[in-house]
Amino acid sequence: MTTEVSGELSVELRGFRRVQRLAYECAEAVAARLGPGVTEREAARMQREWLRERGVRDWFHLPFAWFGDRTAFVNFRIPLQFFPTDRALEPGMPFILDMAPVYEGHTADIGYSGSLGVNPVQDRLMADLEAHRELILREVRERRPLREIYEDVDRLMVRQGYANRHRAYPFGVIAHKVDRVKQRRWSPHLFGFGTQSLKGLAADALHGHREGWSPLWSPYRFSDHPPRPGLWAVEPHLGFRGTGAKFEEILVVTDSRDPEQSAFWLDDDLPHVRRWAEEK
């Protein structure tokens, strides 16, 4: 993977950064419009409309919105529970917006945490997520097996007093690979996921199975391998007494022997990163 050209991101990576920034701009714009009585379904529709107005025609997955204790996936047992509901936002309630648009063939998958008014619990969760971002990058650069890194994230959560809520996702994933997607005039989706993106993920899974790696970063044996070069959408998700918070962004992994170039976050100019910098 070509990562830099004369100290700048490659053209390819700039495309991924562009769509990731677009998705976070959408999250901030929609978050600013949320008020009492807005439902998860309405918030998800706001995200879809905002992105479609700016040229998005395909998705890794359609937008999600989770309010209240659904931010911590309380009592989630089946995948259908992740889809938006008629849960209405109330003052002080936490929320998470999650979207994965494809733009000009590049994919992003982001998560944005906030609250309607003050929510000290979620504020603390967000502050404590910074240590997870640092741990993940450090251990990926050390080429630790993905399964071990997952377990170290778990241990950090326990020390912080939190529950692991990304374990509620299918296969318990903390991350998954993203890639280029072929652009088509019509882009159907299946169960909320873009069919072109699903085809790419399935092809990666088949290819990886033959070579001993997986495009899913999970706590299971199939993730017991070093980080695979490529782009990974990483989403550590903390929960505490019915409140959840997470970030999600792209981690770039390369085959470079230079530690700083072997892995790096695609972009440090993101809302949660700026928030941590302002708090110091």
Protein Blocks (a to p, Z undefined) as FASTA:
>chain_A
ZZbgghiacfklmmmmmmmmmmmmmmmmmmmmgcehiafklmmmmmmmmmmmnopabdfb
dcdddehjllnopoiabfklmpccfbdcdehiacdddddddeehiacdddddddehjdfk
lmmmmmmmmmmmmmmmmmmmnopafklmmmmmmmmmmmnopacfklmpghhiabdcdddd
dddfbdcdeehiafklmmmmmmmmmmmmmnopafbdcfbfklmccddeddddddddddee
hiacdddddddddfbfbfklmpccfblcbfklmmmmmmZZ
